[in-house]
Amino acid sequence: MSSEIHLRADVQPIVQALIAKGRDVTMAQLDQLLPKREFSSTEIEDIFAALAEHGLNVTE
């Protein structure tokens, strides 16, 4: 992942697992997989950017 993308420790393994699967992900899937806490808009953008950097899209 790019050095400009900063993911919290509780999110990194989830994003890495999604990247390893190599498939696009839906918002519903992200909601199920991510920790149940508030995310800032920057954190959400970083998650999307990390996935996009590896050719994965987040769909509705």
For each residue, the residues with C-beta under 8 A, 3 or more apart:
1: 5 7 15 50 53
2: 5 49 50 53
3:
4:
5: 1 2 46 49 50 53
6: 46
7: 1 11 12 15 43 46 47 50
8: 11 12 43
9: 12
10: 35
11: 7 8 14 15 34 35 43 47
12: 7 8 9 15 16
13: 16 17
14: 11 17 18 33 34
15: 1 7 11 12 18 19 47 50 51
16: 12 13 19 20
17: 13 14 20 21
18: 14 15 21 23 25 33 51 56
19: 15 16 22 50 51 54 56
20: 16 17
21: 17 18
22: 19 54 55 56
23: 18 56
24: 56 57 58 59
25: 18 29 30 51 56 57 58 59
26: 29 30 58 59 60
27: 30 31 58 59 60
28: 31 32
29: 25 26 32 33
30: 25 26 27 33 34 47 58
31: 27 28 34
32: 28 29
33: 14 18 29 30
34: 11 14 30 31 39 47
35: 10 11
36:
37:
38:
39: 34 43 44 47
40: 43 44
41: 44 45
42: 45 46
43: 7 8 11 39 40 46 47
44: 39 40 41 47 48
45: 41 42 48 49
46: 5 6 7 42 43 49 50
47: 7 11 15 30 34 39 43 44 50 51
48: 44 45 51 52 58
49: 2 5 45 46 52 53
50: 1 2 5 7 15 19 46 47 53 54
51: 15 18 19 25 47 48 54 56 57 58
52: 48 49 55 56 57
53: 1 2 5 49 50
54: 19 22 50 51
55: 22 52
56: 18 19 22 23 24 25 51 52
57: 24 25 51 52
58: 24 25 26 27 30 48 51
59: 24 25 26 27
60: 26 27
